Every structure is written in structure tokens, then in C-alpha cells.
């Protein structure tokens, strides 16, 4: 079940929805408008095996995957 990101064409609210099938009705949670634009999703891969030139990985700093921002546990 894909999660799609939308922006409301009427009020500008950004929201996500799980879309079960093509008959799923999508409405804005703020203004209930059915007018929306599907947004391009941005995601962060866990890594590609390439080390950075600084010698530290995203996991050792703040943010990034396993840096606390993604919600996963690095323990």
C-alpha cells in the first residue's frame, strides 16, 4: 500500500494518505477540498556503501538515518 503526499490546491495544506486502490477518495484534512496535487516523494536511502571524505558517517552525526531523525534505533 503506497503512501502518497499531496498539497491542497485550495488552502495549501500538505498531507499524506495511504491509498488502498484507485477508488480511494482523497480530501484535505483542513478544508475538505478534493482538489489536490500529488507531490514527488523524497526519501533517504540507508546508504550505498560509499564512505564520506570526512571519515564520519551520517549515523555518527545528528539527523540522517540512525541519527535520531528517522525514528529507527541504532542500538
TORPAVO-173665 format. One record per atom (N, C-alpha, C): atom name; x, y, z; residue in three letters. Coordinates in Angstrom, 1 decimal. Layout:
BEGIN
<pt atom="CA" c1="X" c2="Y" c3="Z" res="ALA"/>
...
This chain:
BEGIN
<pt atom="N" c1="0.8" c2="-1.2" c3="0.0" res="UNK"/>
<pt atom="CA" c1="0.0" c2="0.0" c3="0.0" res="UNK"/>
<pt atom="C" c1="0.9" c2="1.2" c3="0.0" res="UNK"/>
<pt atom="N" c1="0.9" c2="2.0" c3="-1.1" res="UNK"/>
<pt atom="CA" c1="1.7" c2="3.2" c3="-1.1" res="UNK"/>
<pt atom="C" c1="1.2" c2="4.3" c3="-0.3" res="UNK"/>
<pt atom="N" c1="2.1" c2="5.1" c3="0.2" res="UNK"/>
<pt atom="CA" c1="1.7" c2="6.4" c3="0.8" res="UNK"/>
<pt atom="C" c1="2.0" c2="7.5" c3="-0.1" res="UNK"/>
<pt atom="N" c1="1.0" c2="8.3" c3="-0.4" res="UNK"/>
<pt atom="CA" c1="1.2" c2="9.4" c3="-1.4" res="UNK"/>
<pt atom="C" c1="1.2" c2="10.7" c3="-0.6" res="UNK"/>
<pt atom="N" c1="1.9" c2="11.7" c3="-1.1" res="UNK"/>
<pt atom="CA" c1="2.0" c2="13.0" c3="-0.5" res="UNK"/>
<pt atom="C" c1="1.2" c2="14.0" c3="-1.4" res="UNK"/>
<pt atom="N" c1="0.4" c2="14.8" c3="-0.8" res="UNK"/>
<pt atom="CA" c1="-0.4" c2="15.8" c3="-1.5" res="UNK"/>
<pt atom="C" c1="-0.3" c2="17.2" c3="-1.0" res="UNK"/>
<pt atom="N" c1="-0.6" c2="18.2" c3="-1.8" res="UNK"/>
<pt atom="CA" c1="-0.8" c2="19.6" c3="-1.4" res="UNK"/>
<pt atom="C" c1="-2.2" c2="20.0" c3="-1.9" res="UNK"/>
<pt atom="N" c1="-3.0" c2="20.6" c3="-1.0" res="UNK"/>
<pt atom="CA" c1="-4.3" c2="21.0" c3="-1.3" res="UNK"/>
<pt atom="C" c1="-4.2" c2="22.3" c3="-2.3" res="UNK"/>
<pt atom="N" c1="-5.0" c2="22.2" c3="-3.4" res="UNK"/>
<pt atom="CA" c1="-5.0" c2="23.3" c3="-4.3" res="UNK"/>
<pt atom="C" c1="-5.7" c2="24.5" c3="-3.8" res="UNK"/>
<pt atom="N" c1="-6.6" c2="24.3" c3="-2.8" res="UNK"/>
<pt atom="CA" c1="-7.4" c2="25.4" c3="-2.3" res="UNK"/>
<pt atom="C" c1="-6.8" c2="26.2" c3="-1.1" res="UNK"/>
<pt atom="N" c1="-6.2" c2="25.4" c3="-0.1" res="UNK"/>
<pt atom="CA" c1="-5.7" c2="26.0" c3="1.1" res="UNK"/>
<pt atom="C" c1="-4.2" c2="25.9" c3="1.3" res="UNK"/>
<pt atom="N" c1="-3.5" c2="25.0" c3="0.5" res="UNK"/>
<pt atom="CA" c1="-2.1" c2="24.8" c3="0.6" res="UNK"/>
<pt atom="C" c1="-1.6" c2="23.8" c3="1.6" res="UNK"/>
<pt atom="N" c1="-2.5" c2="23.2" c3="2.3" res="UNK"/>
<pt atom="CA" c1="-2.2" c2="22.2" c3="3.3" res="UNK"/>
<pt atom="C" c1="-1.5" c2="21.0" c3="2.7" res="UNK"/>
<pt atom="N" c1="-0.4" c2="20.5" c3="3.3" res="UNK"/>
<pt atom="CA" c1="0.3" c2="19.4" c3="2.9" res="UNK"/>
<pt atom="C" c1="-0.1" c2="18.2" c3="3.8" res="UNK"/>
<pt atom="N" c1="-0.3" c2="17.0" c3="3.1" res="UNK"/>
<pt atom="CA" c1="-0.7" c2="15.9" c3="3.9" res="UNK"/>
<pt atom="C" c1="-0.4" c2="14.6" c3="3.1" res="UNK"/>
<pt atom="N" c1="-0.4" c2="13.4" c3="3.8" res="UNK"/>
<pt atom="CA" c1="-0.1" c2="12.1" c3="3.3" res="UNK"/>
<pt atom="C" c1="-1.3" c2="11.2" c3="3.4" res="UNK"/>
<pt atom="N" c1="-1.5" c2="10.3" c3="2.5" res="UNK"/>
<pt atom="CA" c1="-2.6" c2="9.3" c3="2.6" res="UNK"/>
<pt atom="C" c1="-2.1" c2="8.0" c3="2.1" res="UNK"/>
<pt atom="N" c1="-2.5" c2="6.9" c3="2.7" res="UNK"/>
<pt atom="CA" c1="-2.3" c2="5.6" c3="2.3" res="UNK"/>
<pt atom="C" c1="-3.4" c2="5.3" c3="1.3" res="UNK"/>
<pt atom="N" c1="-3.1" c2="4.9" c3="0.1" res="UNK"/>
<pt atom="CA" c1="-4.0" c2="4.7" c3="-1.0" res="UNK"/>
<pt atom="C" c1="-4.2" c2="3.2" c3="-1.2" res="UNK"/>
<pt atom="N" c1="-5.4" c2="2.7" c3="-0.8" res="UNK"/>
<pt atom="CA" c1="-5.7" c2="1.2" c3="-0.9" res="UNK"/>
<pt atom="C" c1="-5.9" c2="0.8" c3="-2.4" res="UNK"/>
<pt atom="N" c1="-6.6" c2="1.6" c3="-3.2" res="UNK"/>
<pt atom="CA" c1="-6.9" c2="1.4" c3="-4.6" res="UNK"/>
<pt atom="C" c1="-7.2" c2="2.7" c3="-5.3" res="UNK"/>
<pt atom="N" c1="-7.5" c2="2.6" c3="-6.6" res="UNK"/>
<pt atom="CA" c1="-7.8" c2="3.8" c3="-7.3" res="UNK"/>
<pt atom="C" c1="-9.1" c2="4.4" c3="-7.0" res="UNK"/>
<pt atom="N" c1="-10.0" c2="3.7" c3="-6.2" res="UNK"/>
<pt atom="CA" c1="-11.3" c2="4.3" c3="-5.8" res="UNK"/>
<pt atom="C" c1="-11.2" c2="5.1" c3="-4.5" res="UNK"/>
<pt atom="N" c1="-10.1" c2="5.1" c3="-3.9" res="UNK"/>
<pt atom="CA" c1="-9.9" c2="5.8" c3="-2.6" res="UNK"/>
<pt atom="C" c1="-10.1" c2="7.3" c3="-2.8" res="UNK"/>
<pt atom="N" c1="-11.0" c2="7.9" c3="-2.0" res="UNK"/>
<pt atom="CA" c1="-11.3" c2="9.3" c3="-2.1" res="UNK"/>
<pt atom="C" c1="-10.3" c2="10.1" c3="-1.2" res="UNK"/>
<pt atom="N" c1="-9.7" c2="11.1" c3="-1.8" res="UNK"/>
<pt atom="CA" c1="-8.7" c2="11.9" c3="-1.1" res="UNK"/>
<pt atom="C" c1="-9.3" c2="13.3" c3="-0.9" res="UNK"/>
<pt atom="N" c1="-9.3" c2="13.7" c3="0.3" res="UNK"/>
<pt atom="CA" c1="-9.8" c2="15.1" c3="0.7" res="UNK"/>
<pt atom="C" c1="-8.8" c2="15.7" c3="1.6" res="UNK"/>
<pt atom="N" c1="-8.7" c2="17.0" c3="1.6" res="UNK"/>
<pt atom="CA" c1="-7.8" c2="17.8" c3="2.5" res="UNK"/>
<pt atom="C" c1="-8.3" c2="17.7" c3="3.9" res="UNK"/>
<pt atom="N" c1="-7.5" c2="17.4" c3="4.9" res="UNK"/>
<pt atom="CA" c1="-7.9" c2="17.3" c3="6.3" res="UNK"/>
<pt atom="C" c1="-8.2" c2="18.7" c3="6.9" res="UNK"/>
<pt atom="N" c1="-7.8" c2="19.8" c3="6.3" res="UNK"/>
<pt atom="CA" c1="-8.0" c2="21.1" c3="6.8" res="UNK"/>
<pt atom="C" c1="-9.3" c2="21.7" c3="6.2" res="UNK"/>
<pt atom="N" c1="-9.5" c2="21.6" c3="4.9" res="UNK"/>
<pt atom="CA" c1="-10.7" c2="22.3" c3="4.3" res="UNK"/>
<pt atom="C" c1="-11.6" c2="21.4" c3="3.6" res="UNK"/>
<pt atom="N" c1="-11.3" c2="20.1" c3="3.6" res="UNK"/>
<pt atom="CA" c1="-12.1" c2="19.0" c3="3.0" res="UNK"/>
<pt atom="C" c1="-12.3" c2="19.1" c3="1.4" res="UNK"/>
<pt atom="N" c1="-11.4" c2="19.9" c3="0.8" res="UNK"/>
<pt atom="CA" c1="-11.4" c2="20.0" c3="-0.6" res="UNK"/>
<pt atom="C" c1="-10.9" c2="18.7" c3="-1.3" res="UNK"/>
<pt atom="N" c1="-11.4" c2="18.4" c3="-2.4" res="UNK"/>
<pt atom="CA" c1="-11.0" c2="17.2" c3="-3.2" res="UNK"/>
<pt atom="C" c1="-10.0" c2="17.6" c3="-4.2" res="UNK"/>
<pt atom="N" c1="-9.6" c2="18.9" c3="-4.3" res="UNK"/>
<pt atom="CA" c1="-8.7" c2="19.4" c3="-5.3" res="UNK"/>
<pt atom="C" c1="-7.3" c2="19.4" c3="-4.7" res="UNK"/>
<pt atom="N" c1="-6.4" c2="18.6" c3="-5.3" res="UNK"/>
<pt atom="CA" c1="-5.1" c2="18.4" c3="-4.7" res="UNK"/>
<pt atom="C" c1="-4.1" c2="18.1" c3="-5.8" res="UNK"/>
<pt atom="N" c1="-2.8" c2="18.3" c3="-5.5" res="UNK"/>
<pt atom="CA" c1="-1.7" c2="18.0" c3="-6.4" res="UNK"/>
<pt atom="C" c1="-0.8" c2="16.9" c3="-5.8" res="UNK"/>
<pt atom="N" c1="-0.6" c2="15.8" c3="-6.5" res="UNK"/>
<pt atom="CA" c1="0.3" c2="14.8" c3="-6.0" res="UNK"/>
<pt atom="C" c1="1.7" c2="15.3" c3="-6.0" res="UNK"/>
<pt atom="N" c1="2.4" c2="15.2" c3="-4.9" res="UNK"/>
<pt atom="CA" c1="3.8" c2="15.7" c3="-4.7" res="UNK"/>
<pt atom="C" c1="4.8" c2="14.6" c3="-5.0" res="UNK"/>
<pt atom="N" c1="6.0" c2="14.9" c3="-5.4" res="UNK"/>
<pt atom="CA" c1="7.1" c2="14.0" c3="-5.6" res="UNK"/>
<pt atom="C" c1="7.6" c2="13.7" c3="-4.2" res="UNK"/>
<pt atom="N" c1="7.7" c2="12.4" c3="-3.9" res="UNK"/>
<pt atom="CA" c1="8.2" c2="12.0" c3="-2.5" res="UNK"/>
<pt atom="C" c1="9.7" c2="12.0" c3="-2.5" res="UNK"/>
<pt atom="N" c1="10.3" c2="12.5" c3="-1.4" res="UNK"/>
<pt atom="CA" c1="11.7" c2="12.5" c3="-1.2" res="UNK"/>
<pt atom="C" c1="12.0" c2="11.5" c3="-0.1" res="UNK"/>
<pt atom="N" c1="13.0" c2="10.6" c3="-0.3" res="UNK"/>
<pt atom="CA" c1="13.3" c2="9.7" c3="0.7" res="UNK"/>
<pt atom="C" c1="14.8" c2="9.6" c3="0.9" res="UNK"/>
<pt atom="N" c1="15.3" c2="9.1" c3="2.0" res="UNK"/>
<pt atom="CA" c1="16.7" c2="9.0" c3="2.2" res="UNK"/>
<pt atom="C" c1="17.1" c2="7.5" c3="2.3" res="UNK"/>
<pt atom="N" c1="17.9" c2="7.0" c3="1.4" res="UNK"/>
<pt atom="CA" c1="18.3" c2="5.6" c3="1.4" res="UNK"/>
<pt atom="C" c1="19.2" c2="5.4" c3="2.6" res="UNK"/>
<pt atom="N" c1="19.3" c2="4.1" c3="3.1" res="UNK"/>
<pt atom="CA" c1="20.1" c2="3.8" c3="4.2" res="UNK"/>
<pt atom="C" c1="21.6" c2="3.9" c3="3.9" res="UNK"/>
<pt atom="N" c1="22.0" c2="3.9" c3="2.7" res="UNK"/>
<pt atom="CA" c1="23.4" c2="4.1" c3="2.4" res="UNK"/>
<pt atom="C" c1="23.7" c2="3.3" c3="1.1" res="UNK"/>
<pt atom="N" c1="24.8" c2="3.6" c3="0.5" res="UNK"/>
<pt atom="CA" c1="25.2" c2="2.9" c3="-0.7" res="UNK"/>
<pt atom="C" c1="26.6" c2="2.3" c3="-0.6" res="UNK"/>
<pt atom="N" c1="27.2" c2="2.3" c3="0.6" res="UNK"/>
<pt atom="CA" c1="28.5" c2="1.7" c3="0.8" res="UNK"/>
<pt atom="C" c1="29.6" c2="2.6" c3="0.5" res="UNK"/>
<pt atom="N" c1="29.4" c2="3.8" c3="0.2" res="UNK"/>
<pt atom="CA" c1="30.4" c2="4.8" c3="-0.1" res="UNK"/>
<pt atom="C" c1="30.7" c2="5.6" c3="1.2" res="UNK"/>
<pt atom="N" c1="32.0" c2="5.7" c3="1.6" res="UNK"/>
<pt atom="CA" c1="32.3" c2="6.5" c3="2.8" res="UNK"/>
<pt atom="C" c1="32.5" c2="7.9" c3="2.4" res="UNK"/>
<pt atom="N" c1="32.2" c2="8.8" c3="3.3" res="UNK"/>
<pt atom="CA" c1="32.4" c2="10.2" c3="3.0" res="UNK"/>
<pt atom="C" c1="33.9" c2="10.5" c3="3.2" res="UNK"/>
<pt atom="N" c1="34.4" c2="11.6" c3="2.6" res="UNK"/>
<pt atom="CA" c1="35.8" c2="12.0" c3="2.7" res="UNK"/>
<pt atom="C" c1="36.2" c2="12.5" c3="4.1" res="UNK"/>
<pt atom="N" c1="35.2" c2="12.9" c3="4.9" res="UNK"/>
<pt atom="CA" c1="35.4" c2="13.4" c3="6.2" res="UNK"/>
<pt atom="C" c1="35.7" c2="12.3" c3="7.3" res="UNK"/>
<pt atom="N" c1="35.4" c2="11.0" c3="6.9" res="UNK"/>
<pt atom="CA" c1="35.7" c2="9.9" c3="7.8" res="UNK"/>
<pt atom="C" c1="34.6" c2="9.6" c3="8.7" res="UNK"/>
<pt atom="N" c1="33.5" c2="10.4" c3="8.7" res="UNK"/>
<pt atom="CA" c1="32.4" c2="10.1" c3="9.6" res="UNK"/>
<pt atom="C" c1="31.2" c2="9.8" c3="8.7" res="UNK"/>
<pt atom="N" c1="30.3" c2="9.0" c3="9.3" res="UNK"/>
<pt atom="CA" c1="29.1" c2="8.6" c3="8.5" res="UNK"/>
<pt atom="C" c1="27.9" c2="9.4" c3="9.0" res="UNK"/>
<pt atom="N" c1="26.8" c2="9.5" c3="8.3" res="UNK"/>
<pt atom="CA" c1="25.6" c2="10.2" c3="8.7" res="UNK"/>
<pt atom="C" c1="25.1" c2="9.7" c3="10.1" res="UNK"/>
<pt atom="N" c1="25.4" c2="8.4" c3="10.4" res="UNK"/>
<pt atom="CA" c1="24.9" c2="7.8" c3="11.6" res="UNK"/>
<pt atom="C" c1="25.6" c2="8.4" c3="12.8" res="UNK"/>
<pt atom="N" c1="26.8" c2="8.9" c3="12.7" res="UNK"/>
<pt atom="CA" c1="27.5" c2="9.4" c3="13.8" res="UNK"/>
<pt atom="C" c1="27.2" c2="10.9" c3="14.1" res="UNK"/>
<pt atom="N" c1="26.5" c2="11.6" c3="13.2" res="UNK"/>
<pt atom="CA" c1="26.1" c2="13.0" c3="13.5" res="UNK"/>
<pt atom="C" c1="24.7" c2="13.1" c3="13.8" res="UNK"/>
<pt atom="N" c1="24.2" c2="14.3" c3="13.9" res="UNK"/>
<pt atom="CA" c1="22.8" c2="14.4" c3="14.2" res="UNK"/>
<pt atom="C" c1="22.0" c2="14.5" c3="12.9" res="UNK"/>
<pt atom="N" c1="20.8" c2="14.0" c3="12.9" res="UNK"/>
<pt atom="CA" c1="20.0" c2="13.9" c3="11.7" res="UNK"/>
<pt atom="C" c1="20.4" c2="12.7" c3="10.9" res="UNK"/>
<pt atom="N" c1="19.7" c2="12.5" c3="9.8" res="UNK"/>
<pt atom="CA" c1="20.0" c2="11.4" c3="8.9" res="UNK"/>
<pt atom="C" c1="19.5" c2="10.1" c3="9.5" res="UNK"/>
<pt atom="N" c1="19.7" c2="9.0" c3="8.8" res="UNK"/>
<pt atom="CA" c1="19.2" c2="7.7" c3="9.3" res="UNK"/>
<pt atom="C" c1="20.1" c2="7.3" c3="10.5" res="UNK"/>
<pt atom="N" c1="19.4" c2="6.8" c3="11.5" res="UNK"/>
<pt atom="CA" c1="20.1" c2="6.3" c3="12.7" res="UNK"/>
<pt atom="C" c1="20.7" c2="7.5" c3="13.5" res="UNK"/>
<pt atom="N" c1="20.4" c2="8.7" c3="13.1" res="UNK"/>
<pt atom="CA" c1="20.9" c2="9.9" c3="13.9" res="UNK"/>
<pt atom="C" c1="19.8" c2="10.4" c3="14.8" res="UNK"/>
<pt atom="N" c1="18.7" c2="9.7" c3="14.8" res="UNK"/>
<pt atom="CA" c1="17.6" c2="10.1" c3="15.6" res="UNK"/>
<pt atom="C" c1="16.4" c2="10.7" c3="14.9" res="UNK"/>
<pt atom="N" c1="16.6" c2="11.2" c3="13.6" res="UNK"/>
<pt atom="CA" c1="15.5" c2="11.9" c3="12.9" res="UNK"/>
<pt atom="C" c1="14.6" c2="10.9" c3="12.2" res="UNK"/>
<pt atom="N" c1="15.1" c2="9.7" c3="11.9" res="UNK"/>
<pt atom="CA" c1="14.3" c2="8.7" c3="11.1" res="UNK"/>
<pt atom="C" c1="13.4" c2="7.8" c3="12.0" res="UNK"/>
<pt atom="N" c1="13.7" c2="7.8" c3="13.3" res="UNK"/>
<pt atom="CA" c1="12.9" c2="7.1" c3="14.2" res="UNK"/>
<pt atom="C" c1="13.4" c2="5.6" c3="14.4" res="UNK"/>
<pt atom="N" c1="14.4" c2="5.2" c3="13.7" res="UNK"/>
<pt atom="CA" c1="15.0" c2="3.9" c3="13.9" res="UNK"/>
<pt atom="C" c1="15.9" c2="3.9" c3="15.1" res="UNK"/>
<pt atom="N" c1="16.3" c2="2.7" c3="15.6" res="UNK"/>
<pt atom="CA" c1="17.2" c2="2.6" c3="16.7" res="UNK"/>
<pt atom="C" c1="18.5" c2="2.1" c3="16.2" res="UNK"/>
<pt atom="N" c1="19.6" c2="2.7" c3="16.6" res="UNK"/>
<pt atom="CA" c1="20.9" c2="2.3" c3="16.1" res="UNK"/>
<pt atom="C" c1="21.6" c2="1.4" c3="17.2" res="UNK"/>
<pt atom="N" c1="20.8" c2="0.9" c3="18.2" res="UNK"/>
<pt atom="CA" c1="21.4" c2="0.0" c3="19.2" res="UNK"/>
<pt atom="C" c1="21.4" c2="-1.4" c3="18.7" res="UNK"/>
